């Protein structure tokens, strides 16, 4: 289905109204305009005229098998069949392994070249944009595909949206494979990402490809208004684009840029929990697709930052409720950003009654609550790092406790504990600078900060 001039004009009108919607008094009107815009975006993104892929796969299975087994293209020489095939190059319903990941990819490209039609452009462009950095694919095939598309686009005179857009950026896309360079070019317009995409004819479908996903991430890296990505409507729209790796890598870049601005931390943490989950579940904090793996180091650094922010908030809560004020808060404040996780042990009733409902991090602190079943107004803090766990008790007790994390006291500590006293093994030996190995207790006596710094450095290999 080729998009009509009326549809394009309607889309432009809807976007203009959407931009002006901030001045409208009715939230309902804004919502209607937003739905209309998304509907039209969807309509326009389908202009490439993709066939019914399931039906096409059934029709092509036999001819493809004949070609694979004999080398004779037979029916596949038909431009109509080849056009359908272009949409199925990465479709396992047609053949497994897929055509572009098999040893037949180069022969397929030769078959397309010898029977070329411009109707192949849109699906082949989408294949390149999505797979340009896929490590499992034959790099010769990807390079040959890029060269073919750049050559054919130079002679293209049509008006289809995808080829027309690709022709505008042909050098950066097919010659340089440079999403960052394209991001710089789009950022020069001085508008937000979605307005820039509209200006350049980058449809929602194209935005979901790996190439433009990376372009969006680099756009956020150089944008003069990175906080615009933290608006709920903007971030929700990015979340709906396609790959789950796009918001992951985008958040990592935003956290790197905005981590020193305290007012943005709650929003960054909120979106991080939505996109990645808890930072203690490290397996979720990585990108899955090839093109986005370059952001994994930034994602890991973002995970550490988010974990540190949540740890600080938990520590603040603990010392707001604890009955000790002898410098321990200042001491542990330097260490908790580096901790793997810290948790609070207290009764659920005390937690709910004392909790500040206005605190935005309540949900995440709640996830770090170990409920004490026995009635007590006391509170415990469990700090975990590497192979060790340190327990502080919120009364004016004179010791903290060092346990190996494999100790059942810690290893079997789930969402609840029968009594807070079970976290205090008073039979453990006292630790000192002279004897700091193994499990033990540490007294907060005169000059304790120096001695505990020594133990943290030499026992836990943690230095701040």
C-alpha positions in Angstrom: 0.0 0.0 0.0 1.6 3.2 -1.1 0.8 6.1 1.2 -1.4 8.8 -0.2 -0.8 12.5 -0.3 -3.9 12.9 1.9 -2.4 10.6 4.5 0.9 12.5 4.5 -0.9 15.9 4.8 -3.1 14.5 7.6 0.0 13.3 9.5 1.7 16.7 9.1 -1.5 18.4 10.5 -1.7 16.0 13.4 1.9 16.6 14.3 1.5 20.4 14.2 -1.6 20.1 16.4 0.3 17.8 18.8 3.1 20.3 19.1 0.5 23.0 19.9 -1.4 20.7 22.3 0.6 22.0 25.3 -1.4 25.2 25.0 -4.7 23.4 25.0 -6.6 23.3 28.3 -8.2 19.8 27.7 -6.1 16.7 28.5 -8.6 14.7 26.6 -7.9 16.7 23.4 -4.2 16.1 23.8 -4.8 12.4 24.3 -6.9 12.2 21.1 -4.3 14.0 19.1 -1.6 11.7 20.4 -3.5 8.6 19.4 -4.2 10.1 15.9 -0.5 10.8 15.4 0.5 7.3 16.4 -2.1 5.8 14.1 -0.9 7.9 11.2 2.7 7.0 12.0 1.8 3.4 11.8 0.0 3.9 8.5 3.0 5.8 6.9 5.5 3.2 8.2 3.8 0.5 6.2 4.3 2.3 2.8 6.9 -0.2 1.7 4.1 -2.6 0.8 5.2 -5.7 2.7 3.4 -8.8 1.7 1.7 -11.2 4.1 4.9 -12.8 5.3 3.4 -16.1 6.5 1.6 -16.6 3.2 4.7 -15.5 1.2 6.9 -18.0 3.2 4.5 -20.8 2.3 4.5 -19.8 -1.4 8.3 -19.5 -1.5 9.4 -22.5 0.5 9.4 -24.9 -2.4 11.2 -22.7 -4.9 13.8 -21.7 -2.3 14.5 -25.4 -1.4 14.9 -26.2 -5.1 17.4 -23.3 -5.5 19.3 -24.3 -2.3 19.6 -27.9 -3.4 20.3 -27.4 -7.2 21.6 -23.9 -7.6 18.9 -23.4 -10.3 16.8 -20.3 -9.4 13.8 -21.6 -11.5 10.7 -19.8 -10.3 12.8 -17.5 -8.1 14.0 -15.6 -11.2 10.6 -13.9 -11.2 10.8 -10.3 -9.9 7.5 -10.9 -8.1 8.9 -13.9 -6.3 12.2 -12.1 -5.6 10.4 -9.1 -4.2 8.6 -11.3 -1.7 11.9 -13.1 -0.9 13.5 -9.7 0.0 11.1 -9.5 3.0 12.0 -13.0 4.2 15.8 -12.9 4.2 15.9 -13.1 8.0 12.7 -15.2 8.4 13.2 -18.6 10.0 9.7 -19.7 8.9 11.0 -19.8 5.4 14.3 -21.6 6.0 16.5 -22.3 9.0 19.2 -21.1 9.2 17.8 -17.9 7.6 19.0 -17.0 4.2 21.2 -14.1 5.3 22.9 -16.2 8.0 23.6 -19.2 5.7 26.3 -19.8 3.2 23.9 -19.0 0.4 23.7 -15.3 1.3 26.3 -14.2 -1.4 24.6 -16.3 -4.1 21.2 -14.7 -3.2 22.7 -11.2 -3.6 23.9 -12.2 -7.1 20.5 -13.5 -8.0 18.9 -10.2 -6.9 21.4 -8.1 -8.9 20.8 -10.1 -12.0 17.1 -9.7 -11.8 17.0 -6.2 -10.2 13.9 -4.1 -9.6 13.6 -0.9 -7.5 10.8 -2.6 -5.6 13.6 -4.6 -3.8 15.0 -1.4 -2.3 12.7 -0.9 0.7 13.0 -4.4 2.2 16.8 -4.6 1.5 17.4 -1.2 3.1 15.5 -2.5 6.2 17.7 -5.6 6.3 20.9 -3.6 6.2 19.7 -1.1 8.8 18.7 -3.9 11.1 21.8 -6.2 10.6 24.6 -3.8 9.7 26.6 -4.7 12.9 25.3 -8.3 13.4 28.5 -10.2 14.3 27.1 -13.6 13.3 26.5 -12.6 9.7 29.0 -12.8 6.8 30.7 -9.4 6.7 31.3 -9.7 3.0 27.6 -10.1 2.4 26.7 -7.1 4.5 29.4 -5.0 2.7 28.2 -6.2 -0.7 24.6 -5.4 0.3 25.6 -1.9 1.3 27.5 -1.3 -1.9 24.6 -2.6 -3.9 22.1 -0.3 -2.2 24.3 2.7 -2.4 24.8 2.1 -6.2 21.1 1.5 -6.8 20.0 4.5 -4.7 22.2 6.9 -6.7 20.0 6.2 -9.7 16.7 6.0 -7.9 14.1 8.5 -9.0 11.0 7.3 -7.1 9.2 8.8 -4.1 8.8 5.9 -1.7 9.6 7.0 1.8 12.3 4.5 2.8 14.5 4.6 -0.3 14.1 8.4 -0.5 15.3 8.8 3.1 18.1 6.3 2.6 19.2 8.2 -0.5 19.5 11.4 1.5 21.9 9.7 4.0 23.5 7.2 1.6 27.1 8.1 2.3 26.7 8.0 6.1 24.6 4.8 6.1 26.1 2.6 3.3 29.6 3.9 2.9 30.6 4.9 6.4 28.1 2.8 8.5 28.1 5.8 10.9 25.1 6.2 13.2 27.0 8.8 15.2 27.7 10.9 12.2 24.1 10.8 11.1 23.1 11.7 14.7 25.3 14.8 14.5 23.7 15.8 11.1 20.2 15.4 12.5 21.1 17.3 15.7 22.1 20.3 13.7 18.4 21.0 13.1 18.1 22.0 16.7 14.9 20.1 17.3 14.0 17.0 19.3 14.6 13.4 18.0 11.1 12.8 16.7 10.8 16.1 15.0 14.2 15.5 13.3 12.9 12.1 12.2 9.8 13.7 10.8 11.8 16.2 8.9 14.0 13.6 7.3 11.3 11.0 6.6 12.5 8.5 9.1 9.3 6.5 9.8 8.6 4.6 13.1 9.5 1.4 11.4 12.9 2.7 10.4 13.5 4.2 13.9 13.2 0.6 15.2 16.2 -0.7 13.2 19.5 -1.2 14.8 21.2 1.6 12.8 18.7 4.3 13.8 18.5 2.9 17.3 22.2 3.6 17.6 21.6 7.0 15.9 19.0 7.9 18.6 21.4 6.9 21.4 24.2 9.0 19.9 21.7 11.9 19.4 21.0 11.7 23.1 24.7 11.8 23.8 25.2 15.1 22.0 21.8 16.7 22.5 21.8 20.1 24.1 18.7 19.1 26.0 19.3 15.5 27.2 16.6 16.0 29.9 13.9 16.1 27.2 14.3 12.3 27.0 13.2 12.0 30.6 9.7 13.4 29.9 7.3 10.5 30.4 5.6 10.9 27.0 9.0 10.9 25.2 10.4 8.0 27.1 7.2 6.0 26.6 7.4 6.6 22.9 11.0 5.5 22.8 10.0 2.3 24.7 7.4 1.5 22.0 9.8 1.9 19.1 11.0 -1.7 19.0 14.1 -3.2 20.4 14.4 -3.3 24.2 18.1 -2.5 23.8 17.3 1.0 22.6 15.9 2.3 26.0 18.7 0.3 27.8 21.5 2.0 25.9 19.8 5.3 25.9 19.4 5.3 29.7 23.1 4.3 30.1 24.1 7.4 28.0 21.7 9.7 29.9 22.9 8.4 33.3 26.5 9.1 32.2 25.6 12.6 31.2 23.2 13.5 34.1 24.6 11.5 37.1 26.0 14.6 38.8 22.7 16.5 38.7 20.8 15.3 41.8 17.4 16.6 40.6 17.4 14.1 37.7 18.4 11.0 39.8 14.9 10.0 40.8 13.7 9.9 37.2 16.8 8.0 36.0 16.3 5.4 38.8 12.6 5.1 38.0 13.2 4.4 34.3 16.1 2.1 35.1 13.9 -0.1 37.3 11.3 -0.1 34.5 13.7 -1.0 31.7 16.3 -3.2 33.5 14.9 -4.1 36.8 16.8 -4.1 40.1 20.5 -3.4 39.6 21.4 -6.4 41.8 20.1 -8.6 39.1 23.1 -8.1 36.9 22.1 -10.5 34.1 19.4 -8.1 33.0 21.9 -5.2 32.7 23.2 -5.9 29.3 22.2 -5.5 25.7 21.2 -8.5 23.7 21.6 -7.5 20.1 24.8 -7.2 18.2 24.7 -3.5 17.3 24.0 -2.5 20.9 26.7 -4.5 22.5 29.1 -1.6 22.2 27.1 0.1 24.9 27.5 -2.8 27.5 30.4 -1.0 29.3 28.2 2.1 29.7 25.3 0.0 30.8 27.4 -1.7 33.5 28.6 1.7 34.7 25.0 2.9 34.8 24.1 -0.2 36.8 26.7 0.7 39.4 25.5 4.3 39.6 21.9 3.2 40.0 22.8 0.7 42.7 24.8 3.4 44.5 21.9 5.8 44.4 19.5 3.2 45.8 22.1 2.2 48.4 22.5 5.8 49.6 18.7 6.1 49.9 18.5 3.0 52.0 21.3 4.2 54.2 19.6 7.5 54.6 16.4 5.8 55.7 18.3 3.5 58.2 20.1 6.3 59.9 16.9 8.4 60.0 15.3 5.6 62.1 18.4 4.3 63.9 19.2 5.4 67.5 22.9 5.9 66.9 24.7 9.1 66.0 28.4 8.5 66.5 29.8 9.1 63.0 28.7 5.8 61.5 26.5 7.4 58.9 29.3 9.6 57.6 31.6 6.6 57.6 29.3 4.2 55.7 28.2 6.9 53.3 31.6 6.7 51.7 31.3 2.9 51.2 27.7 2.1 50.4 27.8 3.4 46.8 30.3 0.6 46.1 28.4 -2.1 47.9 26.6 -4.8 45.9 23.5 -4.3 47.9 22.3 -3.1 51.3 19.1 -4.1 53.1 17.1 -3.0 56.1 15.8 -5.5 58.7 12.8 -4.2 60.7 9.2 -5.1 61.4 6.8 -4.5 58.6 4.5 -2.5 60.9 7.3 -0.2 61.9 8.4 0.2 58.3 4.9 1.2 57.1 4.3 3.4 60.1 7.6 5.3 60.0 7.9 5.4 56.2 7.7 8.8 54.5 5.0 8.2 51.8 6.3 11.2 49.8 9.7 9.5 49.3 9.8 8.5 45.6 12.2 5.6 46.3 9.8 3.8 48.6 9.2 1.0 46.2 12.9 0.2 45.9 13.5 0.5 49.6 10.6 -1.8 50.1 12.4 -4.4 47.8 15.3 -4.2 50.3 13.2 -4.8 53.4 13.9 -7.9 55.5 10.8 -8.2 57.7 11.4 -9.0 61.3 8.6 -11.2 62.7 9.2 -10.7 66.4 8.0 -7.4 67.7 10.8 -4.8 68.0 11.3 -1.1 67.4 15.0 -1.8 66.5 16.4 -1.8 63.0 19.3 -3.6 61.3 21.4 -2.7 58.3 22.9 -5.5 56.1 25.7 -4.4 53.7 27.0 -6.9 51.1 30.1 -6.7 49.1 32.0 -9.5 47.4 32.3 -12.5 49.7 31.4 -10.5 52.8 28.4 -9.0 54.6 28.5 -6.4 57.4 25.6 -6.0 59.9 25.0 -2.8 61.9 22.2 -2.6 64.5 20.3 0.6 65.0 20.6 0.8 68.7 23.5 2.3 70.5 25.3 -1.1 70.3 29.0 -1.0 70.3 29.8 -3.5 67.5 29.1 -4.3 63.9 29.4 -7.9 62.6 31.4 -9.3 59.7 30.0 -12.5 58.1 31.0 -14.5 55.1 28.1 -14.3 52.6 28.0 -18.1 52.6 27.2 -18.1 56.3 23.6 -19.3 56.8 22.8 -16.1 58.7 23.3 -14.2 55.4 22.9 -16.9 52.7 19.5 -18.0 54.1 18.3 -14.4 54.8 15.3 -14.0 52.5 12.4 -11.5 52.8 11.9 -12.1 56.5 13.7 -13.2 59.7 12.2 -14.5 62.9 14.0 -12.0 65.2 16.6 -9.2 64.8 18.8 -10.8 67.4 19.6 -13.6 64.9 21.7 -11.2 63.0 24.0 -10.7 66.1 26.4 -13.5 66.8 28.0 -12.2 70.0 30.3 -15.2 70.3 32.4 -14.1 67.3 35.9 -12.8 68.2 36.7 -9.1 68.0 38.5 -7.9 64.9 41.4 -5.4 64.9 44.1 -4.2 62.6 46.4 -6.9 64.0 43.8 -9.7 63.6 41.2 -8.9 60.9 40.9 -12.2 59.1 37.8 -14.4 59.2 34.3 -13.6 60.6 34.1 -11.4 63.7 32.8 -8.3 65.5 34.2 -4.8 65.4 34.0 -2.4 68.3 33.2 1.3 67.6 35.7 2.5 70.2 38.0 5.5 70.2 39.6 6.0 66.8 37.4 3.2 65.3 37.2 4.9 61.9 40.9 4.5 61.2 40.9 0.8 62.2 37.7 0.0 60.3 39.1 1.7 57.2 42.1 -0.6 57.5 39.9 -3.7 57.8 37.7 -2.7 54.9 40.8 -2.2 52.7 42.6 -5.4 53.7 39.7 -7.7 54.4 37.2 -6.7 51.7 39.7 -5.1 49.3 37.4 -2.1 49.3 39.1 1.3 49.6 37.4 4.7 49.3 
